[in-house]
Amino acid sequence: MISAYTGTRIRETERRLLEASADPGMGAVLMQRAAHGLANTVILELRRRGLRPYGSRATVLAGKGNNGGDGLYAAALLARRGLRTTAVLTAGQAHAEALAAFRAAGGEDTVLTEANAGELAGAAARDEAIIDAVLGTGAQGGLRGPAARLFDELQRDRDLQRAGTRGGRGFVVACDIPSGVDANTGEAHGPVLAADLTVTFGAAKAGLLADPGADYTGRLRIIPIGIEDALERPDLRRLEAADLAVLLPHPGRRSHKYSRGVLGVVAGSARYPGAAVLACKGALAAGAGMVRYVGPPEVADLVRQSCPEVVCGSSVADAHVQAWLLGPGLDDGAHEQLERVREAAGAGLPTVADAGALPALPRALSASTILTPHAGELAKLLERYGAAPGRSAVEDSTLAAARQASALTGASVLLKGATTLVAAPSGSVFSQAEASPWMASAGSGDVLAGILGALLAQLAGDRHAFGRRGIDEPDHWAAIAALAASLHGRAGTLASGGGPLTASDIAARLPEVIAEP
């Protein structure tokens, strides 16, 4: 499991350690550890791309603070490994000791001005490696003046490179965090130079694992520097394959269909009947012992034809289940279905509630109700509770928006997106990003809802595994949602293989992912 912390928490932890240390040089030790990790990562990336470190060129874009110091010390190490290194001092000054070490290693440095920004951008774009070490975790806002122009031109050049209209094989490594990305929130203050790889120190920063910050992070490498044991409860967590292997339900030798979890589904309408089918497919593929569909006869007939394993009926009261999935494919005209939603929601069972169910839900919810909006739906949900940021504001600050929605509703909130966030009422957040962009297609969210519903039915009474992974009981509902998001993303990526897919394809590959997470 990846544990992430705000930049504020990391800096505070470092401050306490340095104050408690009897060694006055401990700050320099931490910086050297960070620099070694950064330099070694650049060397490894050059080799991974088939490039020889000796004779390669690297430019470090260095700010005046400790982030710039990390970058300059790393560039000094690279110079000693035979790289031709240049430093662009974006603030006209730099960390004195690090700059002296860089010069002593044979590096050349230039002060950035408005007059030379274009020339320096062109020179850096031709290098094999660019190190972004301008703004660190304590920065407020984004780049200004010549630095903003430099980064804007570098990003434009990289866009051309990726589009194939300009040759080049260079890469960008961000030092701790891409300049302009807020380490606490993931908000991005442009221009931001998108990194191929971010080397972060001590622990992952929360802003790297939330959109839009994740757009600029690239691959993430965490370098231990000696503060890790002092970090306490994380601000954000990400489940990995090892966590899935422990948390996924495993039937025992004497399990039966009822003990393996029965999910009730109220979904589909005359306008969107397929949503019910896709939700049931997701639930069946995720291992529910039984799926009971409740809805209008015409939709039930389609469900029977597509999923003969599903037991169909029209009465919520007659459906004995361990969890409910409510809302996929419902619109304002589905009055009978919304009444069924209202009745099911009143049962007090663990519930997945898609946006279509919201009109029939009570205003005050609990953590065992998991809402599953995308950004537009979340904006409407917040408006219902008196906050009206709009879709753009939600997309610009997904972490804050998900937390706000959970706090206002009392529910766990799964915000769907390129990075899916799950916020618990306690303030804890999970972040999953295994999905392929090809999964942005109709019905994909219905399959996710079915997967989540099946996991709720199976795991609602089994909280011991979550405790063994350090997940407190109030947060295990959000962890189940993160588990579903991870499975959904992995199955979709497997189904895509780098190309288009349908929602049904995601469900079809799910058993394979569960068998070998």
Secondary structure, DSSP 8 states (H G I E B T S, - for coil): -EEEE-HHHHHHHHHHHHHH-S-TTHHHHHHHHHHHHHHHHHHHHHHHTT--STT-EEEEEE-SSHHHHHHHHHHHHHHHTT-EEEEEETTS---HHHHHHHHHTT-EEEE--TTTHHHHHHHHHTSSEEEEESS-TT--S---HHHHHHHHHHHHHHHHHHHTSS----EEEEESS-TTB-TTT--B-SS----SEEEEESSEEGGGGSTTGGGGT-EEEEE--S-GGG--S-SEEE--HHHHHHHS----TT--TTTT-EEEEE---SS-THHHHHHHHHHHHTT-SEEEEES-HHHHHHHHHH-TTSEEES-STT---SEEEE-TT--TT-HHHHHHHHHHHTT---EEE-GGGGGGS-SS--TTEEE---HHHHHHHHHHTT----HHHHHH-HHHHHHHHHHHHSSEEEE-SSSEEEE-TTS-EEEE----GGG-STTHHHHHHHHHHHHHHHHTT--HHHHHTT--GGGHHHHHHHHHHHHHHHHHHHHHTTS---HHHHHHHHHHHHH--
